[in-house]
Amino acid sequence: MSPRPAVLASAVLACALLAAAGCGRATPEKLLRDAARDMEAGRIEAAAGKLERALAAEPDGPAAADAWNRLGLARRALGRDDEAAEAFARAIELAPAAFEPLYNAGALALGRGDTTAGVRYLRKATDLDPADTRALLLIGEHMTRIGRLDQAKRVYFEARKRDGRCAAAAVGLGRAAMLEGQLPQAETHFMAALEMQKDYPPALYDLGVLHSSSEGLTDQAAEYFRQYLAVAPNGPRAAAAAARLAGETPPQTSFQAPVPADPGRQVGLQWRQAQAALAKGDREGAALCALRALEAARAGGNASQRGEIVARALDAFGDSVGVLLEAGEYHLEAGRAAEALPIFSRAQTLAPDNPLVLLGLSRAAAALDECDTAVLSLRRLVELEPDNPDARWELAALYGDKLGMTAKGIAAYREFERRFPSDPRASQVAARIAALEAEEF
């Protein structure tokens, strides 16, 4: 007996539906949806497997860039950093104007100690969204951690310029000031963060640390630690806050520069890679390797090796602002302002509004009594970073103490005192103004 027409029609329809759904096969779209659910549920390994299967089926599909980015996150969570870097690179290749893959690649590079690559990725992410501060804050935290406080402050000032109520940037500036021993200035930044965001946990914890730094657990310090625990009982510093309230002093591990593994060998390795990249015509990649070599030389502390690699890098990459900055700072730290000044001048021609270039140029020029150059650089730096106390203080000193421009010097000192009343240098303002007024008469 032949099947009834209705039954036959139903069977045909069922087969058609199965065919449309891949006859039960997991399509790339379904794998991606399932992977997203696995990631949210913490099933990272399962998510990675499904993402890999989806991308194997459609490596360049419409959702491939996002899938590669998610796969990078999953691989990083699983400790497969090399594979994570490859996934982020593939996502960036497919979507070069997407913020997230660049941000994640930068975070991974910084986490692996590759400052040059990390900052390069994060700077590209920053350029994509002028209102976003996440990439800047990540750079600032890393620079603080490795002791590059000038660079940390630069990006925190930039973040505050983008978002005047960025509490994280205010805390970052406070931590830099605290590490420099500028405790009143640090307190001002932490209190500003609390004005921007009430009960902001990092500011509360850091105020507790600040108040206990010289006299142990004072009543005020204890109160800040209790407030922190009240608003962030499961926060990243909850255990440390509880330990401090119990009278213990946990070891400070948050801001310690990592000890480089055989930095001398890293310098040679990165320089050889730079030469190889140059030979292939990859100048951008070569400059990146040269910067890594310079960073390794700085971290290694071998002055002779650092000097040699600075000279080589200048000769090969004299058009790289990063290389020029490293070279200028090297000579300035060694007291060779005459060598530093032309290097910073070249960098300023290439990057007129780079705050680090302007700061280095002003300091080298001031050391050589090239006061016009120093003043112009500091005035531009003040325009770019109006909340930078160092720039304003150095400008006031140049006007009043070196150039004898009494009125400008007094005005600059008064403006400094108005803007930064808790800065330790503010207590010197009255005496400096009095000295300038006495010289005038």
N, C-alpha and C positions, 0 to 999 in steps of 0.2 A: 504494500500500500504506500502510495506516495504521501509525503508530508502535506498537511493542510496548508493552504496559502498563508494564513495568519501566522502559523508557527514558523514557516519558512521566512516570512518577512521579518519576524522578530530576530531570527538567527542572523539574517543578513545585517540587520541594524546593529546587533551586538558586535559582530565582527568588524563593522565599520568603525564603531566607537573604540574598540580595542586597537584597531590600526591607527586611529587618530592619536591615541595615547601611547603609541609605540608598543601595542599588544602587551601592556604591563611592564615594558622596559622603562628603567629610570632615565628620563630625558635629562639633558643638561639643565633645563629650567627647574625641574623637580629636584635635582641634586643640589642646585644652588639654594632653593628654598629650604630643603632639609638641612643643609650645612649651616644656614643662618640660625635655624632653630637649635641645632647642636651647639653652636657657639654661645648662644644665649644661655643654654642649660649647662655650660661648662664641659661639654663632651668634645674637647678640642681635637683629640686624635680622630674621632669619627668625622668631625667637620673637615679636617684636613684631607682625609681620604676621599670624601665626597667632592670637595673642591677640585682635587687633583683629577678625579674621573671626569668631572664636568669640563675642565679645561683641556683634558686630553681629547674630548669629543669636539669641542669648539674653542680652540686656543685664541682665536681672534674674533669671537662673537660679540654681539652688542653689549653684553654684560661682562666681557672678559676682563676689562681693566679693574672693575670693582672686585671681581672674583680673585684676580691675582693679588690685589691689595689685601683681601680677607685671608687668602692663603698665606701671605707673608706674616700677618698677625698670628695666625694659628701656628705656623712653624716657629715663630719667635717664642711663643708661649711654651712650645715643646722643647725649646733649647736648640733648635736646628737653625742657628743664626746664619750660616752660609747660604742655606737654601732660602731662608727668609729674605736675605738681601737680593737674591736672584729674583724672587717673586715681586718684590717692590720695584726692582729695576724694570721688570717686564711690564708692570702696571704703569710706570712712568713713561715707558716707550709708547704704550698704547694711548695714554691720556696725559701728555706733558703739562697740561694746564689744570690738572686736578690737584687740589691741596693735600688730601689725605695721604696718597702714596709718598709724596715728597716729605711730608711731616714724619711719617712712619719710618721712611728710609733714614732720615736725619736722626731720629730718636735711636734707631738701632745702631747707627754709626757711632754716635756719642756714647752709647752704652758699651760699645766695644773698644772705646778709647781712641777712636779715629776722629779727632776734633776737626781736622780740615774738611773731611768729607761730610761730617755731620752738619757743620755750619754752612757748607755750600748747599746742601739739600734744603736746610731750614730757611736760608736766605731766599732761595727760589720760592719756597712756600710763602714766605712773608710778602714777597712781591706780588703774589697772586691776589691777596686780599688785604688792602690797606687798612681795614678796620680790625683785623684779627691780631691778637697779641700772643697766641699760644706758642708759636714758633720762637718769638723773641724771648718769652719767659723760659723756654727750655734751654736756649742758648745761654741766657743769664745764669740759670741754675748750674749748668755745666761749667761755665767759666769761673763761677764762685767756687765750685768744688775743686777745681784744679789750681786755684790760687791766682787766676788772671783777673784780678779785681777791677782794673781799669776797663777791661773789655766787658765785664759783667755790668758795671755801672752804665756804660754806654748803651747797652741794649735795654736796660731797665728804664733809662731816661727816654729812649725811643718808644718803649711800650706805654709810658705815661703820656707821651705826646699823642699817641694814637687814642688812648683811653684815659682821660684825666681821673677816672675813678677806679683804676686798676689796682686793687688792694694787693695783689700778688707782686706787682712791680714795686710798690712801696715797701713791702716786706723784704724783697730782694735787695733794695738799696739799704735797708736797715741792717741786713745780715752782712753786707759788704762793709758798712761802716763799723759794725761790731768787730769784725775780723781785723779791721785796721786800728782798733783801739779807740775809735771815736764813739764812745758810749752815749753821750748826750744826743749826738746827731742820730745815732741808731734809734734811740727812744722816740725821737721826733718822727722818724719814718714809721715806726711800729704804731704809734698813736694815730698817725695820719691814716694808716690802713684800717684801723678800727672806726675812724670817722667815715671812711668810704664804705665799709661793710661791717656792720655791728656784729660783735662776737666772732670776728674772723679767726678761726682756730690757730693758723700759723703765727699770727701777730700775738695772740695771747701766750702761746708757748714761748715764743722768742722773748717777750717781755719778762716772763718768768726767769729765763736763762740770764737775761741781761741783769736783772735785779739780784740774782744770786751769784753773779760772776766774781764779785770782789769780796762780799761779806758772807757768802754761804746762803742758806735758806732764810731769807728775811720774811717778815710778815707779808710784805708786798709781793715778793716772789711767790710765796705759797698761795696767795690769793689768785694770782694769774694762772698758776698750775691747776688750781681747783676750778677756775672758770673754763679752762681748756677742757678738762675732763667732763664738765657739765655739758658742754656743747659738742664734744667729739669723744664720747666714751670709748669708741672703737677706732679712733683716729690713729694715724701712723706713729704718733708720738705719745699715745696714751700710756704705754708701759713705762716710757722714760719719765713722763710727768708723775705717775704714781710712785716711781722709784725716788724721784727728787723730793716728793712730799714725805716720803719715809726716811729722809735724811741721807739717801745715797746720792752719789754723783756718777751717773753713767758715763762711760768713755765717749768722747766726742769723735764720731766717725763720719759725720755728715759732710764735712768740708775738709777732706784730706786729699791732697793730690796723690793719684795712684803712682806707685813705684814702677817705672818703666822696666820692661823685661829686656835686659841687655841693650840699653839705648845706643851704645856705640855701634853695635851690629845693625840696629834698625836704621841708623843714619846712612850707613853704607848701602844697605839693601834698598832703601827708598831712593837714594841718589842713582843707583844703577837702574832702577825701574824708570826714573825720570829720563835718563839717557836713552834707554830703549824706546820709550814712548816718543821722544824727539826724533829718533832715527826712523820711526814709522810715520812721522808727520803729525802726530797727535800732540800738539803744543799744549792744549788745555789739560790733557791727562798728565803730561810731563810736569807742568807747573804745579798740579795737585800733589804729585809725588815729591817735588822739591819742597813744598810747604810742609809735608809730613816729615821730611828729613830735617828741616829747620826746627820743627816742634820737638822731634826726638833729641836733637842736639841741645835745645834749651833745657829739656827735662833731664838730660844726662848730666848737666853741670860741668862738662869738660870744655873750658874756655877756648883751648887751642882748637879742638875739633869744631866747636861752634863757629869760631872765626873763619876756619877754612871753608866750611860749608856755606857760610854767609857770602864769602867772596865768590865762590863758584856759582851760587844761585843768582847773585847780582849780575854776574857776567852773562849768564844764560837767560835769565828771566827779569831783566831790568824794566820790563813793561808790566810786571805783575804788581798790583798794589799790595797784595798780601806779602809778597817777598820783600818789597821795599819797606813795609812796616816792620817786619821781623829784623831786617838789616838796620834800620834806623834805631829801633829800640835797643838792639845789641850794642851799637856804638854809644848811644846815650847812657845806657847802664854802665858802660866802661869809662865814662867821663870824657868821651871823645866827641864833643858837640860839633867840632869843625867837620868831622867825617859824617855826622848824623844830619847836619843841616841840608846839604845838597840832596841827600837821599829823600828826606821828608819833602823837600821842595818838588822833587820829581814826582813823588806820590801825590802831592797836592794838585799838580797839573793834571794828573790822570783822574783823581777823585777829589774835586774841589770842596765837597761838603762832607767828607768822611771825618767824623769827630775824632777818631784816634789819630789820624794824620794831622789834623789841626792842633791837637794837644801836643803831639811830638814836635811839630814844627815850631810851636810857640816856645816850648821849653828849650829846644836847641838854640833858637834865635836869642832868647833871653840870656842864655849862658854865654853867648858871644857878643852881647850888647847890641844885637841887631833888633833894636826895640820896635821899629816901625813894623817889621815883619811879625814880631811877637804880638803886638797890639792888634794888628789886623786879623791874625789867626784867632786870638782870644775873643775879639768882638764877634767874629762869625760863629765861634763855638757857643758863646752866650746866646746868640740868636737861635741856634739850633737846639740848645739844651738850657733853657732859662732856669731850670731847677738844679743846675750843676754848680755846687758851691765852690769847687776847686777852680773852675774857670773864672768865676767872678772875683774870687780872692786874688788870684794871680794877676787879673786885669787891674784891680785896684792897686796892687803893689807896683805894677809897672807904671801906671799913671803917676802915682804919688812919689814912690821911692827912686825910680830910675829916670823917669822923664821930667820930673819936677813940675808936672801939670797938677798944681795943687787943687784947683776947683774940681777937676775931673776925678782926681784921686779921692777927695773927701766924699764926693757924690757916690762913687763906686763903693767906698767902705760903708757908707750909710745904707745903701741899697742892700749890701751883703747882710748887714745887721738886721735890717727889716725882714729880709727873706729867710734868714737862717739864724734866728735868735738863740737856738740851743747848740749851734756849732761852737766848739771850744774856742775857735778863733774870734768869735763875736766879742769875747771879753777883752780882746786886744784893740778893738776898733776905736774906743775913746782915746786911748793913748796914742794911737797912730794918727788920728785926726788932730790931736793936740800938737803933736810933733810937726805935722805939716803946716798947721796954722802958725806955729812959732817960726818956722823957716821962712814963711811968707813975709813976716815982719822983721 
